[in-house]
Amino acid sequence: MVQFTSCGVLLGAVALLSTAGAAAPAYAHGRPSVPLGDRIVVTVSHAGRADGTYVLRCHPGGGSHPDPVAACDALDRRTVWGQDPFAPVPPRSLCTMQYGGTATARVTGTWAGRPVDARYDRSNGCQIARWDDLVPVLPDVRS
């Protein structure tokens, strides 16, 4: 039969907390830190001067993206626990029947430790809003 003294229970709890803390995410400025090496590739077509393929690295920032600091900041703001910053428009959404042009984009890579493979267009009001919400990761093509 195993007997626990209050000291033994306390030491066991401290050992458990110290090992759990090692596996817990680090926090910086009150927010979960994002794994090093976040890297996405943004390919834009039919957007005029913004056409091309750009690499965006965050944490630390860099790559060939025209404005990596602003793009990384925008993605950091959109990264909320339990929500995908690259999520498609939900099925059965009511969207305005407006046309935002021929611009398309594809975003692939890794963000916050998760794979990303998202496609964007401006075919209706929901898709336009989804694109505009990701500016400056995607180019601002509003007329």
C-alpha positions in Angstrom: 0.0 0.0 0.0 1.3 3.4 -1.0 1.0 6.2 1.5 1.3 9.9 0.6 2.3 12.5 3.1 1.4 16.1 2.4 5.1 16.8 1.5 5.1 13.9 -1.0 1.9 15.1 -2.6 3.3 18.6 -2.8 6.5 17.4 -4.4 4.6 15.2 -6.9 2.4 18.1 -7.9 5.4 20.4 -8.3 7.1 17.7 -10.5 3.9 17.3 -12.6 3.5 21.0 -13.1 7.2 21.5 -14.1 7.0 18.8 -16.8 3.6 20.1 -18.0 5.0 23.6 -18.2 7.8 22.4 -20.4 5.3 21.2 -23.0 3.0 24.2 -22.7 3.3 27.0 -25.3 5.4 30.0 -24.5 3.7 33.3 -24.2 5.0 36.7 -25.4 3.1 39.8 -24.7 0.2 37.8 -23.4 -0.3 35.9 -26.7 0.8 32.4 -27.6 4.0 32.5 -29.5 4.0 31.3 -33.1 6.5 28.5 -34.0 9.6 29.8 -35.7 9.8 29.5 -39.4 6.3 30.4 -40.5 6.5 30.5 -44.3 3.9 31.0 -46.9 4.0 31.4 -50.7 1.5 33.8 -52.2 0.9 33.5 -56.0 -1.3 36.3 -57.5 -2.7 36.3 -61.0 -4.8 38.8 -63.0 -4.1 41.6 -60.6 -2.0 43.8 -62.8 1.3 45.0 -61.3 0.8 42.8 -58.3 1.0 39.6 -60.4 3.7 37.2 -59.3 4.8 34.7 -56.6 6.0 36.0 -53.3 7.5 34.2 -50.3 6.5 35.6 -46.9 8.5 34.5 -43.8 7.4 35.5 -40.3 9.0 35.1 -36.9 11.5 36.4 -38.1 10.1 38.4 -41.0 11.5 38.4 -44.5 11.1 36.9 -47.9 10.3 38.4 -51.3 6.9 39.8 -50.2 6.6 43.5 -50.9 5.8 44.4 -47.3 6.7 41.4 -45.0 6.3 43.4 -41.7 2.8 44.6 -42.5 1.8 41.2 -43.9 3.1 39.3 -40.8 1.4 41.8 -38.5 -1.9 41.3 -40.3 -1.6 37.5 -40.1 -0.7 37.7 -36.4 -3.8 39.8 -35.7 -6.0 37.2 -37.6 -4.5 34.2 -35.8 -6.9 33.4 -33.1 -7.1 30.2 -31.2 -9.6 27.8 -32.9 -10.0 29.9 -36.0 -8.3 29.5 -39.4 -7.1 32.8 -40.8 -7.2 31.3 -44.3 -10.7 29.7 -43.9 -12.9 29.6 -47.0 -16.3 31.3 -47.0 -18.7 29.0 -45.1 -21.1 26.9 -47.2 -24.6 28.4 -47.6 -23.3 32.0 -46.9 -25.5 34.7 -48.3 -23.3 36.8 -50.6 -24.0 39.9 -52.6 -23.9 39.3 -56.4 -21.1 41.7 -57.2 -18.0 41.2 -59.2 -14.6 42.3 -58.0 -12.5 41.5 -61.0 -10.4 38.7 -62.3 -7.7 38.7 -59.7 -7.0 35.3 -58.1 -4.5 34.1 -55.5 -3.3 31.0 -53.9 -1.6 30.8 -50.5 0.4 27.7 -49.6 2.9 26.8 -46.9 2.9 26.7 -43.1 1.4 29.2 -40.7 1.2 28.7 -36.9 2.5 25.2 -37.3 -0.4 24.2 -39.6 -0.4 23.6 -43.4 -2.0 26.2 -45.6 -3.5 25.7 -49.0 -6.1 28.4 -49.7 -7.4 29.9 -52.9 -8.9 33.4 -53.3 -10.9 35.2 -56.0 -13.2 38.2 -56.1 -16.3 36.5 -57.6 -18.9 37.8 -55.2 -19.3 40.0 -52.1 -18.1 37.2 -49.6 -15.0 36.4 -51.7 -14.2 40.1 -52.1 -14.5 40.6 -48.3 -12.4 37.5 -47.7 -9.7 38.8 -50.0 -9.8 42.4 -48.6 -9.5 41.0 -45.0 -6.1 39.5 -46.0 -4.6 42.7 -47.4 -1.6 43.3 -47.2 -0.8 39.6 -47.4 -2.7 39.8 -50.7 -2.4 42.9 -52.8 -5.0 45.7 -52.5 -6.8 45.5 -55.8 -9.8 47.5 -54.9 -10.9 49.9 -57.7 
